[in-house]
Amino acid sequence: MSTDLHKLVRDAGNARAPFPAGSGGVASQAMAGHRFEAPIPSRAAGLQRLSAFVPRAAAYARERNRVVPPHDRVSGLSPYLRHRLVLKSETIAAAWSTHPPAAVEKFVAEVLWRTYWKGWLQLRPQVWQAYLEQWRRDGEDLDGAGAERLAAALGARTGIECFDAWIRELTETGYLHNHARMWLASIWIFTLRLPWTLGAAVFLRHLLDGDPASNTLSWRWVAGLHTRGKHYLARAENIARYTDGRFDPRGQLDERAGPLSEPPLDLGLRPLPDRAPLDPGLPSGLLLTPEDLTPEHSPLAGVPFLGVAGGWDREVTLALDLGPTAESFARGALDDSLARAETRFGVPARALDQAHWLQSAEDWARGLGVRQVVTMEAPVGCWAERLRQLDERFAYLGVRLVQVRRPSGIPCCGLGPPTGSAAYISMPRPEAGSTP
Ligand SMILES: Cc1cc2nc3c(=O)[nH]c(=O)nc-3n(C[C@H](O)[C@H](O)[C@H](O)COP(=O)(O)OP(=O)(O)OC[C@H]3O[C@@H](n4cnc5c(N)ncnc54)[C@H](O)[C@@H]3O)c2cc1C
């Protein structure tokens, strides 16, 4: 572990513990005969996971496709990266501080897939809207036979042993290995013939790292809708090989299905939202959302805030039909961030009311007497929508809502998928049809 990473782990651990004594330990659940270590929703735990993984990062390119619990050939960092409890920049820096860049190129490229997907969707937010609408329509349109197949899939009763095991793993742990996600999505679409939107919604409901960009676009990619005409077909032989023979669904999968098609979808680029700059002369409060939970390592680090607020919003649970495991991780992550911000910025912290999030945020800003509320940018998704609604309310109060974009969070306009070298970070390399 590099000295910098050592310091980060130590500093993160010094923030006030977000859980009552005894509740912050590793939770374990049974999973296919293995003990699954549920990720602890804190920055300290994320940095520890990063430092434990870094020595293995050079073997990642060779080993990453094997799907063998407890999945220690991959990093398990996604819930932390998703909520920016751990930053992409420190993840890449940690890998590069221990290995020559060429040795960890594959790992870095995978980390950058997340940025690529996020940038892609932020420049085309209408694709998220179209997904939400299609999801609702597909749910309503399902006929009796479709509803039965859906019930069997969700109940892990399809008779396809690997599929049923992955559904159980997903719902019990909130995690699935990337290769298992690809296989599951492919079987969902091409063998079970279920609408891809319903499968994407099931992932968002359960995944600890559930993300509008990575999830929607990966499902579209598997279906053959992202790279038009190029779909991902799960093959029994491939599943048997990469699961070390744990599963062998020979004869059970449709390995000949063609890609999906859809009515023309507007894929035109939209301008990036214009983010008003922070006014350093105004009394300000800091608002946290689960989109970015490390404000102390951001352009906000030196801002003299008067207070900090954050808390779960019940509307997000309802909008995404979020399951308890995913919600609990996001809530814990918010609590952890609130505690850290209270310490780092030396200001009072307010936990917002989950049942009246907008009103609660408004009351907090009014009570604090601030003229400006600053938050890290929420790109496309439910939290972006809630911030848009909050902005409207604040306008009546004469309070500015400022969303701060990380310099490294700027979407990679025009960049191709990150399948090349780490030079992708500074050098646009358009490539079509690459594999995430
Ligand atoms: C159908 C489908 C749905 C997916 N939904 C999500 C999602 O909602 N949220 C999400 O974060 N990832 C999603 N992924 C991508 C990927 O499966 C996960 O990021 C990865 O499995 C997380 O495990 P890990 O942290 O051990 O990954 P590692 O292999 O250790 O990779 C390190 C990090 O790189 C990033 N990453 C790796 N692979 C990808 C990828 N293909 N696309 C985007 N980022 C990647 C993640 O941030 C990950 O934590 C999806 C993939 C598929 C095929």
The ligand as an SDF file (V2000), in Angstrom:
LIG
                    3D

 53 58  0  0  0  0  0  0  0  0999 V2000
  -25.9130   -6.0680  -17.2470 C   0  0  0  0  0  0  0  0  0  0  0  0
  -24.8790   -5.3120  -16.4520 C   0  0  0  0  0  0  0  0  0  0  0  0
  -25.2850   -4.3770  -15.5070 C   0  0  0  0  0  0  0  0  0  0  0  0
  -24.3210   -3.6560  -14.7890 C   0  0  0  0  0  0  0  0  0  0  0  0
  -24.7580   -2.7290  -13.8560 N   0  0  0  0  0  0  0  0  0  0  0  0
  -23.8290   -2.0000  -13.1870 C   0  0  0  0  0  0  0  0  0  0  0  0
  -24.2390   -1.0110  -12.2410 C   0  0  0  0  0  0  0  0  0  0  0  0
  -25.4460   -0.7480  -12.0180 O   0  0  0  0  0  0  0  0  0  0  0  0
  -23.2670   -0.3290  -11.5720 N   0  0  0  0  0  0  0  0  0  0  0  0
  -21.9380   -0.5610  -11.7920 C   0  0  0  0  0  0  0  0  0  0  0  0
  -21.1090    0.0800  -11.1310 O   0  0  0  0  0  0  0  0  0  0  0  0
  -21.5460   -1.4690  -12.6890 N   0  0  0  0  0  0  0  0  0  0  0  0
  -22.4340   -2.1920  -13.3990 C   0  0  0  0  0  0  0  0  0  0  0  0
  -22.0010   -3.1220  -14.2990 N   0  0  0  0  0  0  0  0  0  0  0  0
  -20.5720   -3.2170  -14.6090 C   0  0  0  0  0  0  0  0  0  0  0  0
  -19.7760   -4.2630  -13.8070 C   0  0  0  0  0  0  0  0  0  0  0  0
  -20.4130   -5.4980  -13.8620 O   0  0  0  0  0  0  0  0  0  0  0  0
  -19.5360   -3.8730  -12.3540 C   0  0  0  0  0  0  0  0  0  0  0  0
  -19.0430   -2.5530  -12.2620 O   0  0  0  0  0  0  0  0  0  0  0  0
  -18.5160   -4.8040  -11.6950 C   0  0  0  0  0  0  0  0  0  0  0  0
  -18.9420   -6.1320  -11.8110 O   0  0  0  0  0  0  0  0  0  0  0  0
  -18.3480   -4.4460  -10.2430 C   0  0  0  0  0  0  0  0  0  0  0  0
  -17.5550   -5.3960   -9.5790 O   0  0  0  0  0  0  0  0  0  0  0  0
  -16.0720   -5.0600   -9.1000 P   0  0  0  0  0  0  0  0  0  0  0  0
  -16.0660   -3.7900   -8.3400 O   0  0  0  0  0  0  0  0  0  0  0  0
  -15.5510   -6.2680   -8.4280 O   0  0  0  0  0  0  0  0  0  0  0  0
  -15.3740   -4.7990  -10.5070 O   0  0  0  0  0  0  0  0  0  0  0  0
  -13.8710   -4.8550  -10.9660 P   0  0  0  0  0  0  0  0  0  0  0  0
  -13.7810   -5.8560  -12.0640 O   0  0  0  0  0  0  0  0  0  0  0  0
  -12.9410   -5.0060   -9.8350 O   0  0  0  0  0  0  0  0  0  0  0  0
  -13.6620   -3.4360  -11.6530 O   0  0  0  0  0  0  0  0  0  0  0  0
  -13.2280   -2.2880  -10.9260 C   0  0  0  0  0  0  0  0  0  0  0  0
  -14.2140   -1.1640  -11.1260 C   0  0  0  0  0  0  0  0  0  0  0  0
  -14.3010   -0.7990  -12.4930 O   0  0  0  0  0  0  0  0  0  0  0  0
  -15.6400   -0.4420  -12.8360 C   0  0  0  0  0  0  0  0  0  0  0  0
  -16.1170   -1.4020  -13.8510 N   0  0  0  0  0  0  0  0  0  0  0  0
  -15.6430   -2.6550  -14.0800 C   0  0  0  0  0  0  0  0  0  0  0  0
  -16.2700   -3.2030  -15.1270 N   0  0  0  0  0  0  0  0  0  0  0  0
  -17.1520   -2.2900  -15.5580 C   0  0  0  0  0  0  0  0  0  0  0  0
  -18.1120   -2.2650  -16.6180 C   0  0  0  0  0  0  0  0  0  0  0  0
  -18.2630   -3.2930  -17.4670 N   0  0  0  0  0  0  0  0  0  0  0  0
  -18.8800   -1.1610  -16.7680 N   0  0  0  0  0  0  0  0  0  0  0  0
  -18.7360   -0.1020  -15.9340 C   0  0  0  0  0  0  0  0  0  0  0  0
  -17.8390   -0.0640  -14.9240 N   0  0  0  0  0  0  0  0  0  0  0  0
  -17.0730   -1.1450  -14.7380 C   0  0  0  0  0  0  0  0  0  0  0  0
  -16.4670   -0.5560  -11.5760 C   0  0  0  0  0  0  0  0  0  0  0  0
  -16.5430    0.7180  -10.9790 O   0  0  0  0  0  0  0  0  0  0  0  0
  -15.6330   -1.5330  -10.7360 C   0  0  0  0  0  0  0  0  0  0  0  0
  -15.8180   -1.3640   -9.3620 O   0  0  0  0  0  0  0  0  0  0  0  0
  -22.9480   -3.8730  -15.0430 C   0  0  0  0  0  0  0  0  0  0  0  0
  -22.5660   -4.8180  -15.9970 C   0  0  0  0  0  0  0  0  0  0  0  0
  -23.5110   -5.5240  -16.6820 C   0  0  0  0  0  0  0  0  0  0  0  0
  -23.0570   -6.5410  -17.7170 C   0  0  0  0  0  0  0  0  0  0  0  0
  1  2  1  0
  2  3  1  0
  2 52  2  0
  3  4  2  0
  4  5  1  0
  4 50  1  0
  5  6  2  0
  6  7  1  0
  6 13  1  0
  7  8  2  0
  7  9  1  0
  9 10  1  0
 10 11  2  0
 10 12  1  0
 12 13  2  0
 13 14  1  0
 14 15  1  0
 14 50  1  0
 15 16  1  0
 16 17  1  0
 16 18  1  0
 18 19  1  0
 18 20  1  0
 20 21  1  0
 20 22  1  0
 22 23  1  0
 23 24  1  0
 24 25  2  0
 24 26  1  0
 24 27  1  0
 27 28  1  0
 28 29  2  0
 28 30  1  0
 28 31  1  0
 31 32  1  0
 32 33  1  0
 33 34  1  0
 33 48  1  0
 34 35  1  0
 35 36  1  0
 35 46  1  0
 36 37  1  0
 36 45  1  0
 37 38  2  0
 38 39  1  0
 39 40  1  0
 39 45  2  0
 40 41  1  0
 40 42  2  0
 42 43  1  0
 43 44  2  0
 44 45  1  0
 46 47  1  0
 46 48  1  0
 48 49  1  0
 50 51  2  0
 51 52  1  0
 52 53  1  0
M  END
$$$$
